[in-house]
Amino acid sequence: MPLKNVSVVLFVNQKKMKNVKLLIFVCISIFYSLASSAETKPNVGIEIGTFDSIPSEIDGGCCVFYKYQSKERNKGYIMVNDLAETAYMMINRRLEKFALSDMKNDVFLYRNEKYTLKVTIKGKESSGQSESYKVKGTLVVEDNNKNKQELAFCGDCGW
């Protein structure tokens, strides 16, 4: 093979090697970016959901709170409490149990290991029955990362 042909073959092979190196570099870069984004925790925040049944631990009197839009109830509870020490809420698709930690006037503070729940009653109205009443107010849920979610509610309390 003449020397000129050999140098052309070497030049073509070097060009192919550069393309292969570039392709390998691009593949590694894509793999690294996918792997690093998979390791990064997304900012989950707080999603308040609903649930359809009162937990069996609540026996006797309770308050049930609902979301409302245009003053109409949606199906499902956003919070239930036992008129004393325990409250339940659906947060990030998990039913969370809270213990009462403080109470002043119509502000109730509940806690568990992940969240703080502040319930503020802004209005009470007799429902016509001596042992029940309607309530309106706000819920504020805060997680340990200081993410907050606030929600207005309406509800019923009674025996």
Secondary structure, 3 states (H helix, E strand, C coil): CCHHHHHHHHHHHHHHHHHHHHHHHHHHHHHHHHHHHHHCCCCCCCCEECECCCCCCCCCCEEEEECEECCEECCCECEEECCCCEEEEEECCEEEEEEEEEEECCEEEEECCCEEEEEEEEEEEECCCCCEEEEEEEEEEEECCCCEEEEEEEEEEEC
